[in-house]
Structure formats: C-alpha cells, structure tokens
Amino acid sequence: MAMAMKSIAVRLRNHIRKFAAARDGNMAITFGLLSLPVVVAMGGAVDYTRANAIKADLQSVLDATALMVSKTAGSMTTDQVQSAVLASFGALFNNPAGYSYTVTATLDPAGSSLTLNGVTTVKTEFLHIYPVRLENIDVKATATAKWGTSRLRVALVLDVSGSMLSASKLPTLKTAAKNLLTQLQGAATTNGDVYVSIVPFNKQVNVGKTNYAQAWLRWDIWDETHGTCSKSDKKTKTHCKSSSGTWIPANHNTWTGCVTDRDQDYDTTNTAPSTTVTGTLFPADEYGISYGGVFYNFCPTEMMSLSYDWAALKAKIDSLDAPAFGTTNQAIGLQWGFQSLTASPFTIPAKNSNYTYSDVIILMSDGLNTENRWYDFGESGAQAAIDAREQITCNNVKAKGIILYTIHVNTDGDPTSTLLRNCGTTTDKFFLLTSADQMVTTFNTIGVQLTSLRLAK
C-alpha cells in the first residue's frame, strides 16, 4: 500500500512539472491552472493517508509500550521509566522511512498510571510543492496505562486446631493459602502495595516467646501456675500462699509465647494496650497438659505481623502445625487479626494519602467454638458464650470498614456455623465448604476479588 501511494504521488508530481513547463499555448496553461486544485487535493489525500497510517502504527506501539513498562514503572525512577519507554518503543516502532520521533513518559503523582506522548514527523510527497508548500505533517498520539490507586492490607486468620489434622485439611490449607499469596504478590506493582499478616489460632494465639519482656503483656494468669512452692504439694501460687508457703515464680523467658483472651470487653476490640489499664494488656498463658512430668505444648504456630516479604510469608504458611488436642476459639483469632491490621502492639505501616486502602480479614475455621479463657472444653454453654463474644468482634471489625470474609470448612457434618455466616461483611463473603479441596478454589475466588479490588482503575 505504501509503495503504491508513493508511486501515485510520484506520477502526480511529474504531471504537475510537465504542466508547469508547457509552452504550447493558452489552452495548456489554462488547463494546467485549472487542474492544479484538483491535483493538490488528490496529492493531499495521498499525503494524509500516509500520515494516518503512520499515526495508527504510532498509537499501536505507544499502547503496547505503556502496557509493557507499566508492569514495573511503580518501582522505577522517572529517568528509568523514560529509558525503558524509549527502548521498548524503538524496538517495536516500524519506521522504514526513518522519520524522527520523540516519546515522553509521565508518571502521575500517585505512581499509579503512566502516560506516553508520542510525536513523529512525516515528510510530504506532494504537499511541499507550490502553492501549499507543506514540508512535513506532525503526527501525534497518546497512551495511558493505569494500574490502580488501591492498596491492600490482608490478615489471614487460620484455624489450626487439632481437627485440622483430619481429612487432609491442613496440607490443603497450606496449598490454598500459598496460592493466595502468589495472587496477592502478583497484584503488587511495588513494595507496600499489598501487606499480609498471618494469625494461626486454636484456643489461643502465639505472639512469639521472644516478646516475654514486652510491656503489653500481663503475667498474673501465667504466674499462677508457673513456679515452685516451698510446700511441694502445692502447685499454684494461690494454694502455696494460702498454706503459708513461699512461692518462687518461674522466669518469664521460659514462656512459650501463647496469650489468652483479654479482659472483657477488650477481647472484642482493637484497643491499643496500655500499662495504665490492665484489661487492655494481653494475658500470657500456657496452653497444654502435663503428663508424666512432661509438658505437652498445644500453643499454635507463632503469628506473623504485616509484611510484603513473600518468601517469609509462604514459609510461615509451610510451618503451620495443628497440635493434636488444639481446641477452637475463633474469637481470639479474629481479635488478633483485627489488631494486626490496625493497632499496637504492632507497628502499622503509614498510609500514603495518594492511595485508597482496603483492609481485609479472611477468617477460616473447620469447626465450631469449643474453648476460651472462661470456658473449658466440653463445658455446657461454651459455644454460645464464645459465639456471643465473637459476634461483637465481627460487628466492631465491620464498623471500622474492614472487609471480612468467613470460611466454614465443614467436613465433619457439623451444623452450619450461623455465626460465621452472619460475621461476613455480606452474605456472599461467607463460604460453606464440605471438603478440604474446596479450600483451594475458595481462596482462589477470594484472591481474584482482592486482585480486582487492588487493580481497579
């Protein structure tokens, strides 16, 4: 097509030159003068057709370049973006005539879109001659790639009670959760676009034994049963002292990291711990049993605060374990997920005013509530009491604008958890599963929704 247009332009130009050189009489001159507007119009059509073809190519290459560079632009400097744009554009632009061009890249202040402005100059084949004398036609195009101004903070609150050892639930959970992390990582253009915390729970939550000296812990519950009495038959601090014995407390550095529920009503809120209000502090506790002089620890895997270290997050998922006799207290898991997104004792990353943020909790449990700080396993009324505390936490979470997904992995034929159904932000945020393998598809579904939320334009 380009060669044909060029040939037409050449022939037209030659005809004009012949007319201009003719000396055969008035008829030739008159005909030439009358033909000139027609020829100019035809030649102009040829030149502008060529220019439009170049513009289409310019637009196509700008679009492709913007899309390609936008994948990494968020983590690059302005100069690096410009260099990447020129390299990509130069490799794609089909420019057989060697027209000069310029391409300018602009990142928006929020770093969430890339705009490319391209200009090239097309030399005219015909319009440069008298009477038009248009030497060049400037061709311009613009392309913009957006990757969203929404950022995500996600808390994975995961049941690791003893029943997770059955029906392949624990290994399937690991697969599903790591797949989700891969999806979230793919939605992040730059570090900080997506943060994730991981909160494994059974009756309690493990906040890390290395934190034993932190002021946000309280020790009255732990100290009651951890120590020795001068009267060897007295196993608690209270019994020791009531028998006029001397109680020698154990060193707090022997604590295994578990905490139990805070005092009510702080057990349902994200109130920051304060040494001036004892109820806001997190009670250190020990979760396990002693048998034959050996303590069997049922403390779950240590939790992980907000991070975008994807390798470490996946390693944490791989390390999940379910103690054989771990009971279920969804309420404490949810409260710590809430805390991990919003308040101390965690360091919550600052939020950039150029972005909108979505905070999300995904609460997964394979059964009903059975035990907490106030109710022992098998005790009458335990489930109803724990459910009541958890429902308050659900309401508090949603009141803060946090999106709450709930998943009931019901492989044992239990009644469907009304609590989890009501706890989700909306009814479509609740998932009832009857087999372990459904966790993979469910976590994928949630991942797709979160990725779409993150990349919304």
MARPALUM-800658 format. One record per residue (C-alpha): residue number from 0; x negated, y, z; residue in three letters; chain. Coordinates in steps of 0.5 Angstrom, whole numbers, always signed. Each point is the difference from the previous one (the first is absolute). Last residue first. Layout:
REM residues N
  resi      u      v      w  resn  chain
   NUM      X      Y      Z   ALA      A
...
//
This chain:
REM residues 457
  resi      u      v      w  resn  chain
   456    +18     +4    +76   LYS      A
   455     +1     -6     +4   ALA      A
   454     -7     -4     +1   LEU      A
   453     +1     -1     +7   ARG      A
   452     +7     -2     +0   LEU      A
   451     -1     -5     -6   SER      A
   450     -6     -3     +4   THR      A
   449     +5     -1     +6   LEU      A
   448     +6     -3     -4   GLN      A
   447     -5     -5     -4   VAL      A
   446     -3     -2     +7   GLY      A
   445     +6     -1     +3   ILE      A
   444     +2     -5     -5   THR      A
   443     -7     -3     +0   ASN      A
   442     +1     -1     +8   PHE      A
   441     +7     -3     -2   THR      A
   440     -3     -5     -5   THR      A
   439     -6     -2     +4   VAL      A
   438     +5     -1     +6   MET      A
   437     +4     -4     -4   GLN      A
   436     -5     -6     +1   ASP      A
   435     +2     -1     +7   ALA      A
   434     +7     -2     -1   SER      A
   433     +7     +3     +2   THR      A
   432     -2     +7     +0   LEU      A
   431     +5     +6     +2   LEU      A
   430     -3     +7     -3   PHE      A
   429     +3     +6     +3   PHE      A
   428     -2     +7     -4   LYS      A
   427     +6     -1     -4   ASP      A
   426     +4     +1     +6   THR      A
   425     -3     +7     +1   THR      A
   424     -5     +2     +5   THR      A
   423     -1     -7     +3   GLY      A
   422     +2     -1     +7   CYS      A
   421     +7     -2     -1   ASN      A
   420     -2     -6     -4   ARG      A
   419     -6     -2     +5   LEU      A
   418     +5     +1     +6   LEU      A
   417     +5     -5     -3   THR      A
   416     -5     -5     -1   SER      A
   415     +3     -6     -4   THR      A
   414     +2     -5     +5   PRO      A
   413     -6     -5     +0   ASP      A
   412     -1     -6     -5   GLY      A
   411     -7     -1     +1   ASP      A
   410     -3     +3     -7   THR      A
   409     +3     +7     +2   ASN      A
   408     -6     +5     -2   VAL      A
   407     +4     +6     +2   HIS      A
   406     -3     +7     -4   ILE      A
   405     +1     +7     +2   THR      A
   404     -2     +6     -4   TYR      A
   403     +0     +7     +4   LEU      A
   402     -1     +6     -4   ILE      A
   401     -2     +5     +5   ILE      A
   400     +4     +7     +1   GLY      A
   399     -2     +1     +7   LYS      A
   398     +8     -2     +2   ALA      A
   397     -2     -6     -4   LYS      A
   396     -5     -2     +5   VAL      A
   395     +4     +2     +6   ASN      A
   394     +6     -4     -2   ASN      A
   393     -4     -6     -1   CYS      A
   392     -3     +1     +7   THR      A
   391     +7     +0     +3   ILE      A
   390     +1     -6     -4   GLN      A
   389     -6     -3     +3   GLU      A
   388     +2     +1     +7   ARG      A
   387     +7     -3     -1   ALA      A
   386     -3     -6     -3   ASP      A
   385     -5     -2     +6   ILE      A
   384     +6     +0     +4   ALA      A
   383     +5     -4     -4   ALA      A
   382     -6     -5     -1   GLN      A
   381     -2     -1     +7   ALA      A
   380     +7     +0     +2   GLY      A
   379     -1     -7     +4   SER      A
   378     -7     -2     +1   GLU      A
   377     -3     -4     -5   GLY      A
   376     -7     +3     -1   PHE      A
   375     +0     +5     +6   ASP      A
   374     +3     +7     +0   TYR      A
   373     -3     +7     +2   TRP      A
   372     -6     +0     -4   ARG      A
   371     +2     -3     -6   ASN      A
   370     +3     -7     -2   GLU      A
   369     +5     -3     -5   THR      A
   368     +1     +4     -6   ASN      A
   367     +3     -3     -6   LEU      A
   366     -4     -4     -6   GLY      A
   365     -5     +1     -5   ASP      A
   364     -1     +7     +0   SER      A
   363     -3     +6     -5   MET      A
   362     +1     +7     +2   LEU      A
   361     -3     +4     -6   ILE      A
   360     -1     +8     +2   ILE      A
   359     +0     +5     -5   VAL      A
   358     -2     +8     +1   ASP      A
   357     +1     +4     -7   SER      A
   356     -5     +6     -1   TYR      A
   355     +1     +6     -4   THR      A
   354     -6     +3     -3   TYR      A
   353     -3     +7     +0   ASN      A
   352     +0     +1     +7   SER      A
   351     -5     -5     +2   ASN      A
   350     +2     -5     +5   LYS      A
   349     -6     -1     +6   ALA      A
   348     -2     -7     +1   PRO      A
   347     +3     -3     +7   ILE      A
   346     -5     -2     +5   THR      A
   345     +4     -5     +4   PHE      A
   344     +1     +0     +8   PRO      A
   343     +3     +5     -3   SER      A
   342     +6     +1     -4   ALA      A
   341     +4     -1     -7   THR      A
   340     -1     -6     -5   LEU      A
   339     -4     -5     +6   SER      A
   338     +6     +2     +5   GLN      A
   337     +5     -2     -4   PHE      A
   336     -3     -7     -2   GLY      A
   335     -2     +0     +8   TRP      A
   334     +8     +1     +1   GLN      A
   333     +2     -5     -5   LEU      A
   332     -5     -6     +2   GLY      A
   331     +3     +2     +8   ILE      A
   330     +7     -1     -3   ALA      A
   329     -1     -7     -4   GLN      A
   328     -2     -3     +7   ASN      A
   327     -1     -8     -2   THR      A
   326     -3     -5     +3   THR      A
   325     -7     -3     -1   GLY      A
   324     -1     -7     +2   PHE      A
   323     -5     -3     -5   ALA      A
   322     -3     +7     -1   PRO      A
   321     +1     +2     -7   ALA      A
   320     -6     +3     -4   ASP      A
   319     -1     +5     -5   LEU      A
   318     -8     +1     -2   SER      A
   317     +2     +0     -7   ASP      A
   316     +4     +6     +1   ILE      A
   315     -5     +4     +3   LYS      A
   314     -5     -2     -5   ALA      A
   313     +5     +3     -5   LYS      A
   312     +0     +6     +4   LEU      A
   311     -8     +0     +0   ALA      A
   310     +0     +0     -7   ALA      A
   309     +5     +5     -2   TRP      A
   308     -3     +5     +5   ASP      A
   307     +5     +5     -1   TYR      A
   306     +2     +0     +7   SER      A
   305     +5     +1     +6   LEU      A
   304     -1     -4     +6   SER      A
   303     -2     -7     +0   MET      A
   302     +3     -5     +5   MET      A
   301     -3     -5     +4   GLU      A
   300     +2     -7     -1   THR      A
   299     +5     -3     +5   PRO      A
   298     -1     -1     +7   CYS      A
   297     +2     -7     +2   PHE      A
   296     -6     -1     +4   ASN      A
   295     -1     -7     +3   TYR      A
   294     -3     +1     +7   PHE      A
   293     -4     -6     +2   VAL      A
   292     +0     -3     +8   GLY      A
   291     +5     -6     -2   GLY      A
   290     +5     +4     -3   TYR      A
   289     +0     +8     +0   SER      A
   288     +5     +3     -5   ILE      A
   287     +0     +6     -5   GLY      A
   286     +1     +7     -1   TYR      A
   285     -4     +5     +4   GLU      A
   284     +2     +7     +2   ASP      A
   283     -2     +7     -1   ALA      A
   282     +6     +5     +1   PRO      A
   281     +0     +5     -6   PHE      A
   280     +1     +7     +3   LEU      A
   279     +6     +4     -1   THR      A
   278     +3     -2     +7   GLY      A
   277     -6     +3     +4   THR      A
   276     +2     +7     -2   VAL      A
   275     -6     +4     +2   THR      A
   274     -5     -4     -4   THR      A
   273     +4     +1     -6   SER      A
   272     +1     -5     -6   PRO      A
   271     +3     +3     -6   ALA      A
   270     +8     -1     -1   THR      A
   269     +1     -5     -6   ASN      A
   268     +7     -2     +4   THR      A
   267     +3     -7     +1   THR      A
   266     -4     -2     +6   ASP      A
   265     +0     +7     +3   TYR      A
   264     +7     -1     +2   ASP      A
   263     -2     -5     +4   GLN      A
   262     -7     -1     +2   ASP      A
   261     -5     -2     -5   ARG      A
   260     +1     -7     -3   ASP      A
   259     -6     -5     +1   THR      A
   258     -8     +1     -2   VAL      A
   257     -5     -5     -2   CYS      A
   256     -7     +1     -1   GLY      A
   255     -3     -6     +3   THR      A
   254     -2     +3     +7   TRP      A
   253     -7     -2     +3   THR      A
   252     -3     +7     -1   ASN      A
   251     +6     +2     +5   HIS      A
   250     -5     -3     +6   ASN      A
   249     +4     -4     +4   ALA      A
   248     +3     +3     +7   PRO      A
   247     -2     -3     +6   ILE      A
   246     +6     +0     +5   TRP      A
   245     -2     -1     +7   THR      A
   244     +5     -4     +4   GLY      A
   243     +5     +3     +6   SER      A
   242     +6     -5     -3   SER      A
   241     +4     +5     -3   SER      A
   240     -7     +3     -3   LYS      A
   239     -1     -7     -4   CYS      A
   238     +7     -1     -2   HIS      A
   237     +0     +7     -3   THR      A
   236     -6     -1     -4   LYS      A
   235     +2     -7     -2   THR      A
   234     -3     -7     +0   LYS      A
   233     +0     -1     +8   LYS      A
   232     -3     -7     +1   ASP      A
   231     -7     +2     +1   SER      A
   230     +1     +5     +5   LYS      A
   229     -6     +5     -1   SER      A
   228     +4     +2     -7   CYS      A
   227     -2     +0     -7   THR      A
   226     +2     +4     -6   GLY      A
   225     +4     +0     -5   HIS      A
   224     +7     -1     +1   THR      A
   223     +3     +7     +3   GLU      A
   222     -6     +4     -4   ASP      A
   221     +3     -2     -6   TRP      A
   220     +7     +3     +2   ILE      A
   219     -3     +6     +3   ASP      A
   218     -5     +2     -5   TRP      A
   217     +2     +5     -5   ARG      A
   216     -3     +2     -6   LEU      A
   215     +0     +7     -4   TRP      A
   214     -6     +2     +4   ALA      A
   213     -4     -5     -4   GLN      A
   212     -6     -4     +3   ALA      A
   211     +3     -7     -2   TYR      A
   210     +0     +2     -7   ASN      A
   209     -5     -5     -2   THR      A
   208     +6     -5     +1   LYS      A
   207     +4     +2     -6   GLY      A
   206     +7     +2     -1   VAL      A
   205     +3     -7     +1   ASN      A
   204     +7     +1     -1   VAL      A
   203     +5     -4     +5   GLN      A
   202     +5     -6     +0   LYS      A
   201     -2     -1     -7   ASN      A
   200     -3     +5     -4   PHE      A
   199     -4     +2     -6   PRO      A
   198     -1     +7     -2   VAL      A
   197     -3     +2     -6   ILE      A
   196     -1     +7     -2   SER      A
   195     +0     +3     -8   VAL      A
   194     -2     +6     -3   TYR      A
   193     +1     +2     -7   VAL      A
   192     -2     +7     -4   ASP      A
   191     -6     +0     +5   GLY      A
   190     -5     -2     -5   ASN      A
   189     +1     +2     -7   THR      A
   188     +5     -3     -5   THR      A
   187     +4     -4     +5   ALA      A
   186     +5     -4     -4   ALA      A
   185     -4     -6     -1   GLY      A
   184     -2     -1     +7   GLN      A
   183     +7     +0     +2   LEU      A
   182     +1     -6     -5   GLN      A
   181     -6     -3     +3   THR      A
   180     +2     +1     +7   LEU      A
   179     +7     -4     -2   LEU      A
   178     -4     -6     -3   ASN      A
   177     -3     +0     +7   LYS      A
   176     +6     +0     +4   ALA      A
   175     +3     -5     -5   ALA      A
   174     -6     -5     +1   THR      A
   173     -1     +1     +7   LYS      A
   172     +8     -1     +1   LEU      A
   171     -1     -7     -4   THR      A
   170     -5     -2     +5   PRO      A
   169     +4     +1     +6   LEU      A
   168     +7     -2     -3   LYS      A
   167     -3     -7     -2   SER      A
   166     +7     -3     +3   ALA      A
   165     -3     +0     +7   SER      A
   164     -6     +4     +3   LEU      A
   163     +5     +7     +0   MET      A
   162     +4     -4     +6   SER      A
   161     -6     +2     +5   GLY      A
   160     +1     +8     -1   SER      A
   159     -4     +3     -5   VAL      A
   158     +6     +5     -2   ASP      A
   157     -3     +6     -5   LEU      A
   156     +1     +7     +1   VAL      A
   155     -4     +3     -7   LEU      A
   154     +0     +8     +1   ALA      A
   153     +0     +4     -6   VAL      A
   152     -2     +7     -1   ARG      A
   151     +1     +2     -7   LEU      A
   150     -2     +6     -5   ARG      A
   149     +5     +4     -4   SER      A
   148     -3     +5     -5   THR      A
   147     +1     -4     -7   GLY      A
   146     -5     -3     -5   TRP      A
   145     +2     +5     -5   LYS      A
   144     -3     +0     -7   ALA      A
   143     +0     +7     -5   THR      A
   142     -1     +0     -7   ALA      A
   141     -1     +7     -4   THR      A
   140     -1     +1     -8   ALA      A
   139     -2     +5     -4   LYS      A
   138     -2     +1     -7   VAL      A
   137     -3     +6     -3   ASP      A
   136     +0     +1     -8   ILE      A
   135     -6     +3     -3   ASN      A
   134     -2     +4     -6   GLU      A
   133     +6     +4     -1   LEU      A
   132     -1     +4     -6   ARG      A
   131     +7     +1     -2   VAL      A
   130     +0     +4     -6   PRO      A
   129     -5     -3     -2   TYR      A
   128     -4     -6     +2   ILE      A
   127     +0     -3     +7   HIS      A
   126     +7     -3     -1   LEU      A
   125     -3     -6     -4   PHE      A
   124     -4     -5     +3   GLU      A
   123     +1     +3     +7   THR      A
   122     -5     -1     +5   LYS      A
   121     +3     -4     +6   VAL      A
   120     -2     +3     +7   THR      A
   119     +1     -4     +6   THR      A
   118     +3     +1     +7   VAL      A
   117     +1     -4     +6   GLY      A
   116     +3     +1     +7   ASN      A
   115     +0     -5     +5   LEU      A
   114     +4     +0     +6   THR      A
   113     -2     -5     +6   LEU      A
   112     +5     -1     +6   SER      A
   111     +0     -2     +7   SER      A
   110     -6     +4     +3   GLY      A
   109     +4     +5     +4   ALA      A
   108     -3     +6     -3   PRO      A
   107     +2     -3     -7   ASP      A
   106     -6     -3     -4   LEU      A
   105     -2     +4     -7   THR      A
   104     -4     -3     -6   ALA      A
   103     -2     +4     -6   THR      A
   102     -1     -3     -7   VAL      A
   101     -3     +4     -5   THR      A
   100     +0     -2     -8   TYR      A
    99     -5     +1     -6   SER      A
    98     +3     -4     -6   TYR      A
    97     -5     -5     -3   GLY      A
    96     +4     -2     -6   ALA      A
    95     +1     -8     +3   PRO      A
    94     +3     +2     +6   ASN      A
    93     +3     -6     +4   ASN      A
    92     +0     +2     +7   PHE      A
    91     -1     -6     +4   LEU      A
    90     -7     +0     +3   ALA      A
    89     -1     +8     +0   GLY      A
    88     +7     +0     +4   PHE      A
    87     -3     -5     +5   SER      A
    86     -7     +3     +1   ALA      A
    85     +3     +7     +0   LEU      A
    84     +5     -2     +6   VAL      A
    83     -5     -3     +4   ALA      A
    82     -5     +6     +0   SER      A
    81     +6     +4     +2   GLN      A
    80     +2     -4     +5   VAL      A
    79     -7     +0     +3   GLN      A
    78     +0     +7     +0   ASP      A
    77     +6     +1     +4   THR      A
    76     -2     -5     +5   THR      A
    75     +2     -7     +0   MET      A
    74     +4     -5     +5   SER      A
    73     +7     +3     -3   GLY      A
    72     -2     -1     -7   ALA      A
    71     -1     -8     +0   THR      A
    70     +6     -2     -3   LYS      A
    69     +2     +7     -3   SER      A
    68     -6     -1     -5   VAL      A
    67     +4     -6     -4   MET      A
    66     +6     +4     +0   LEU      A
    65     -2     +7     -2   ALA      A
    64     -5     -4     -5   THR      A
    63     +6     -3     -4   ALA      A
    62     +5     +6     +0   ASP      A
    61     -6     +4     -2   LEU      A
    60     -1     -5     -6   VAL      A
    59     +7     +0     -2   SER      A
    58     +0     +7     +0   GLN      A
    57     -6     +1     -4   LEU      A
    56     +3     -5     -5   ASP      A
    55     +6     +3     -1   ALA      A
    54     -3     +7     -1   LYS      A
    53     -5     -3     -5   ILE      A
    52     +6     -2     -4   ALA      A
    51     +4     +7     +1   ASN      A
    50     -6     +3     -3   ALA      A
    49     +0     -4     -6   ARG      A
    48     +7     +2     -1   THR      A
    47     -2     +7     +1   TYR      A
    46     -5     +0     -5   ASP      A
    45     +4     -4     -5   VAL      A
    44     +6     +5     +1   ALA      A
    43     -4     +6     -1   GLY      A
    42     -2     -3     -6   GLY      A
    41     +7     +0     -3   MET      A
    40     +2     +7     +3   ALA      A
    39     -6     +3     -3   VAL      A
    38     +1     -4     -7   VAL      A
    37     +7     +3     +0   VAL      A
    36     -2     +7     +2   PRO      A
    35     -5     +0     -5   LEU      A
    34     +4     -2     -6   SER      A
    33     +3     +6     -1   LEU      A
    32     -7     +3     -1   LEU      A
    31     -2     -5     -4   GLY      A
    30     +6     +0     -5   PHE      A
    29     -1     +8     +0   THR      A
    28     -8     -1     -2   ILE      A
    27     +2     -6     -5   ALA      A
    26     +5     +4     -3   MET      A
    25     -4     +7     +0   ASN      A
    24     -5     -3     -5   GLY      A
    23     -5     -6     -1   ASP      A
    22     -5     +3     +6   ARG      A
    21     +0     -6     +5   ALA      A
    20     -5     +0     +6   ALA      A
    19     +5     +1     +5   ALA      A
    18     +5     -5     -3   PHE      A
    17     -6     -5     +0   LYS      A
    16     -2     +1     +7   ARG      A
    15     +7     -1     +2   ILE      A
    14     +0     -7     -4   HIS      A
    13     -6     -2     +4   ASN      A
    12     +2     +2     +7   ARG      A
    11     +7     -4     -2   LEU      A
    10     -5     -6     -2   ARG      A
     9     -4     +0     +6   VAL      A
     8     +6     +0     +5   ALA      A
     7     +3     -6     -4   ILE      A
     6     -6     -4     +1   SER      A
     5     -1     +2     +7   LYS      A
     4     +8     -2     +2   MET      A
     3     -2     -7     -4   ALA      A
     2     -6     +0     +4   MET      A
     1     +3     +1     +7   ALA      A
     0     +6     -5     -2   MET      A
//
